[in-house]
Amino acid sequence: MTGGQRLTLTVLLGAQFMVAVDFSILTVALPIIGDSLGFSLADLQWITTAFALASAGFMLLFSRIGDRIGRRRIFLAGMALLTVGSLVGGLADSPAVLLAARVAQGLATAAVMPAALALLTTSFPEGPLRNKAISFNGALLSLGFAAGALMGGVLADLLSWRWNFFVNVPFGLLILICAPMVLRQSRAEHAKRLDLPGAVTVTAGLLALIYGLTGAQHNGWTSVPTLVSLALAVVLLAGFILIELRAPEPLAPLRVLSRKTVKWGNLAGLLTLSMESGLSFLLTIYMQQVLGLSVLATGLAFTLLGIGVFLGGVIAPKIIGRIGTRAALLLGLVVQAVATGALLAIGEQVSVGMTVLLVGSAIGGVGHVWAVVAYTITATSALPDSEQGLATALTSMTQQIGFTLGVPVLSAVAVAWMAHLGDVTSVETILGGVRFAIFVDAAVVLIGAGLLATFLRSTDLTPEPTSENS
């Protein structure tokens, strides 16, 4: 890489790491925040839900706006909003102010993530350099999500939960100072008019989908709010597809959405991210409710996972260069599935359980990042720069939905199995529920690898002959 490319990569990776940390940094501190600001126990989930709704719901819309006005411009606007939202959140003195700050952080994430990834893919030519850049990006995204829980616990325990917000401010200001000097402008060559009906429909559909998924964790999958939200999401997203078929300048051209690389790449991302985020939740329940570890000890236990994630990102370009993107994607999913399956050996004894957990989660983290990097390359490859905004928005949206989907799905699996076993409060029953959910996790990832091996070919990654590629 040239010196300019290294600076570009540093700025973009710093921003991506910030938004990934924000997704999980408040998880451990939620009870403390609730006591401090007067949240009821039932309303605590809105601190997470408000962020998830805004980030995933507006991502596709903001990416297309970035194509029109410039990706660097919307990246800077998103970073400014993230910095201000973090400052307001740290100073919040009521639930309403805190939730407004979380919405601002979510909207900022919806602007920053696809813009940063599009700036990255258009700053590096398709091939080894881009693969290396995407590898670091994937590693820091997964590391940020894992590190968020650790940082949140340490900051809340040693300083105050407010520092979970304040920590963003100096880094946000630094990125805002450096970004205009190192990032070049990037936009679609032929910016299209904004497809307003499509934008409204897909944004409302995604909001309904995320609301339904997050609500399922608290209300149950068969509750009326959950079923109504998910049904509304299906109707709106189906309506979006119909609108795109007829729109003269569609928000998301279906020829891009129907490409095997985009379709199967994002499916792989959804599987690996949802199952890994759900696994983190299961391991947290295991450490605290079965082994009786403290919140701080639980956060520190994810350190080895973070190391595995980072090492996986460093090794990923070499793996992809040696065996190819498709093979690396399959290998990453298989390693993640096998390492997750090994966690079935956890038990009530602390020494044995923590040894299995630390080693298994670290190895699984390596495979997980291989899969994340390979799916990102797959879902953004063989496309011209004019479509990178859409492709990167889809991969970023997949990340947000995956992070959101895993916890309610695997927690529902665990709770259902505990109810089947009997006394849901006993340690043995909780351990049984966690183990069964871990088994389902590993099986889903392994089945996904089988589907990809069957339907995604290496030739699908070859760029189409277009005037832009030529």
N, C-alpha and C positions, 0 to 999 in steps of 0.2 A: 504494500500500500504506500501511496505517497503521503507526505506530511499532511497535506490538506485533507486527504481521505481519513487519516487517523483522527484528526480533529473533528471532522464531521461525525465519525463513528462514536467518538467519546461523548459529544453533545447529545446525540440521538439516544445512545444507550443510557446515559444519565437520566434522560426524561422518561424512557420506558421503565427503568428500574423504579423511579418515583411513583409512577401510576400503578405498577404492580404491587408495591409495598402498601399503597393506600387501600387496596382491596381487602387486605387481611390485618392491617396493623391495629385496628380497633377491636378485633374479635375477642382477644383475651381481656381487654379493659372494659367491655360493655357493662358488667355489673357495677364497676366503680363509677363509670359515667352516669349510669342510671341513678345511683345514690347521690351523686354530686348535683345533678341538674333536676332531679325529680321525675325521671321517666318511670312509668309503671312497668312492671315486669313484661306485660303483654306488648307494650309499645317499644321495647328495646330493639326488637328486630327491625324497626324502621330505620335505625341508624345504618344498618347494612343494606336494607332493601332500597332506600332512597338513592344510595350510590349506584347500586346495580341497575335500577330502572333507568336512570339518566344515562349511564355509561353505555349500556347495550342498546337502549331504545333509540338513541340519536346518532349512533356511530355511522350507519350507512348514509344518512342524510348529510352529516358533516363532511364525510369523505367526498361526496359529490360537490358540495360547496367549495371544498378545497381544490377540486379539479378546476373550478371556474375562477376563483379569486387568487389561487396560488397556495400550494401546500405549506410553504414556509410561513406565509401570512397567517394561516389558520393554526399552524403549530405554535407560533408566538402568541396568538390570542388565547389559545388553550393553556399555555404555560402561565400566562398572566392571570387567567381565571383560577387556575389551580393554586397559585401562590396566594392570591387574595382570599380564596375560599379556605385555605389552610389557616391563614391568619385569623379569619373570622371564627372558624371552628375552635381554635385555641382560646379565643377570648369569649366564647359563647357563655351566656348566663341563663339561658332557658332552652327547653327542648326545641322550640320553634327556630331559634337562631342556629342551633347545632344542625338540625335537619336541613335548613337552607344552605348551610355550608357544605353538607354532604352532597346535596343536589348539585351545587356549584362544582365540587370536585368530580362528580360523575360526568357532568357536561364537559368539563375540561378533559377528562379521560377520553370521552367520545371524540373530541377534536384532536387530541395529541397522538393517540395510539395509531390510527390509520395514517395520519399525516407523517409521523415519524418513520413508520415502516415504508411508506411510499417514497419518502425522501431517501431512505436507505437503499431501496431497490433501484431507484433511478440514479443514485450516485455511484453505483458499482455495476460494471457490465456483468451480464449473466455468465456464470461460470465460477471458477474457484474463489475469486475475490468476493463475489456476492455471497457465495455459500459460507465463507468464513465470517463475513459480517452478520449474516442471518444466524449463524451458530452462536456468536456472542450475544445477539439479541435474544434468541430463545433461551439461552442459559440465564441471562439476567432477568428475564421475565419470570421464569420458574423460580429462580433464586429469590427474587423480590417477593413473590407470593409466600415462599417458605420463610423468608427472613422477616416478613411483616409480623407474624405471630411472635417471633423471638424479640424483635425490637419493641413491639407493643408491650409485651410483658415486662421487659427490662426497664423501659422508660417510665411506665406507669408505677412500677415497684420502687424505683430509685428516685424519680423526680415527681412527675404528675402525669395524669392521662392527657393533659393539655399539650405536653411535648410530643405526643403522637401526631398532633397537627403542626406544631411550631417547627418540627424538624424539617418540614418541607420548605419553609420560607427562605432560608439562606441558599439552599440548593436551587430553588426556583429562580431566585434573583440572579445567581451565577449563570444559569443556563440562558436567561433572558439577555444578559450582557454579552455572552459569547456567541449565541446562535446567529444573530444578524451578521457577524463577521465571518463565520465559517460555512453557513448553509447557503447553497445557491437556490435560486427560485426554481420551482418545479410546478408545472400544471399540464393539463391535457392540451395537446396541440390544437384541437378543435373543440373548444369548450361548448357544451350543449346547454340549451335552455333547461332550467330546472323543471323536472317533471313533478309539478306540485301535487296532483292526485296520487301519483305513485309514492311521493315522499310522505304525505299525510298517512296513507294507508299502511305503508311498511313501518313507519314509526309507531303508529297506534298498535299495530299487530305485535311488534316486538315488546312494547310496553306491557301489553296484555300477557304475552308469553312469560316475561320475566316476573311479572306480578304473580302469575299463577304458580310458577316454579318456586319462588320464595315463599309464597303463602302456603304451599303444600307442606313445608317443613313445620309450620306452626298450626295450621288448620286441618291438615290431613289431606290425602289425595282425593278422598270422596266427599269432602265438604263442598257446600254450594258455591262459596266464593272461588275456590280452586277450579271447580268444573266449569263455572261460567267464564272465568278468565281464560282458561285454556281453549274452550269452545270459541270464544270471541277471537282469540289469536288465530285459530285455524281459519275462521271465516275471513278475517282481515287479510291474512297472508295469502289466502287463495284469491281474494279480490285483487291483491297487489299483482299477482301473476297475470290475471286477466287484463289488468290495466297495462302492464308492460307489453303484453302481446299486441296491443292496439296503439300504444303511444308512438308518435313519430320520432321522438327523441327520449327513449326510456331512461329512467333512473338507473336501472340495472339490466343491461341487454341480456336477454335469455341465452344468446349464443355463448356468452361468457359463463353464465351460471351452469350451462349444460355441459361444459367441457369436463372431461374425465378428471383432469388434474385438479380443477377447482372443486368438483363435486366430491371425489374420493379423498382428496387432500384434506378438505375441511371436515369430512366425516371422521378421518383418523385423528384430527386435532380435537374434535369434540369428545371422542372416546378417551384419548390419553389424558386430556386436561380434566374432564369431569371425574374420571375414576381416581386420578391422583389427588385432586382436591377433596373428594369424598374420603379417600384413604387417610388424609391428614386429620379429618374430623374423627374418623373411627379410632385412630391411634391416640388422639387427645382424650376421647372417652375412656379408652383402655387404661391409659396412664393415670388418669385422675380418679376414675370410679372403680377400677379393678386393683391397680397397684397403690393408689392413694398418694400419688405424687402431688406436689404443690404446683401452682400456676407457673411460677418461675422455672421450676425444674422441668415442667412439661415443655416450656418454650425452649430451654437449653437443649433438650433432647433432639430438637429438630436441626441442631447445628450440623450433625454428620450428614443429614439429608441435604442440607445446603452445600456442603463440600462436595458431595456426590453430584449434585446438579451442576455446580461450576466446572468440575472436572469433565463431566459429560459434554458440556458446551465446548471446552477446549479441545477435546478429542474428536468431536463430531465432524469437523471439516476433513480430517484425515480418514475417518471411516467412510464418509460420503465419497471422497476422492478415490478410495480404493475399491469400494464395492458398488457405488452408485446410489442415487437418492432413493429409489424404490426399495432396494435391498436394505438400506440403512433404516428406512421407515419400518419395514417389517421386523428387522432385528431389534430395533428399539422397543416396539410393542411387545415382542416375545420376551425380551429381558425384563421389561416392566411387569408383564404377567407372571413370569416365573418367580421373580423376587417378591411380588405381592403374595403369590401362593405360598411361598416359604414362611410368611408371617402367620400362617395357620398354626405354627409351632409355639406361639406365645401362650403363656399360662399365668397362673396366680403367683408364681415365684418371681420375685423382682429381678434377681440376677440373671436367670435364664430368659425371662420375658424381655428385659431391656437389651440383652445381647442380641437376641433374634431381631428385635425391633430396629436397633441401631444399624446392624449390618444389612438387614433386608431392605430397610428404607433407603440406605445409601446406594446400594446396588440398583434398586428400582429407580432411584433418582437419575442415575447415569442413563439407563435405558429410556426413561421418560423424556429426558432432554434430547436424546438422539431422535426420538419420535417427533418432538415438538419442532426441532430444527428441520427435519426432513419433510414434515407436513407443510411447514411454512414455505420451503423451497418449492415443493410440489404445487401448492395452491397458488403460487405467484409466478411460476415458470411458464415458458412458451406463450407469453402475452406481451404485446407492445407496451411502451411506456404510457400511452394514452389510456390503457385499461388498468394500470397499476393501482390507481386510486381505489377503484372498485374491488380489485382482488385483495389488496391489503386491508380494506375495510372489512371484507368478509372474514379474513383470517383473524383480525382483531376482534370482530364480533363473536366468532367462534370461541375465542379465548374467554371472553366475558361470560358467554352462555355456559361454557364448560365449567368455569369456576363456580357459577351459580347453580348449575344442575346437579353436580356431584353430591353435595351435602344432603339436599332433601331426598334424593333417590336412595342413596345408601343408608341414610338414617331410617327411612321408611322400611327398608329391607331388614335392618337390624331390629327395629321395634316390632315388626310383624313376627320375626322369628322368636323374640323374647316372649311375646304374647302366646305363641304356640308352646313354648317351654313351660310357662306357668308364672311363677313369682317374678315380676319384672324388676323388683328391687334387690334381689339377691346377687351377689358377686358372680356366682356360677352362671346365672341366667344372662347377665350383662355380657360376660365373656363369651357365652355361646352365641348371642346375637351379633357381637362384633366379629367373631370368627366366621359366621355364616355370611355376613356382608362382605368380608374380605374374600371369601370364596367366590361370591357373585362378581365382585370387582375383577378378580383375576380372570374369570371365565369370560366376561364381557370383552376385555382387552384382547384375549386370545382369539375369540370368535371374530372380532374386528380385524385382526391380523390375517385370519383365514380369508375373509371377504376381500380384503385388499389384494392378497396374493392371487385371488381368482380373477378379479375384475380390473385391476390396474396393471398395465403393462409398461415396461421401460420406454417403449416407443411413444407412449402418450405424453412423455415429457419433452419430446422434440418440438422446437418452435415451428409454428405454422409459417409457410412462406408468404410474407406480406411485404408491402412496400416499405413499412417502417423497419422491419427486420433486415431488409436488403439494404 
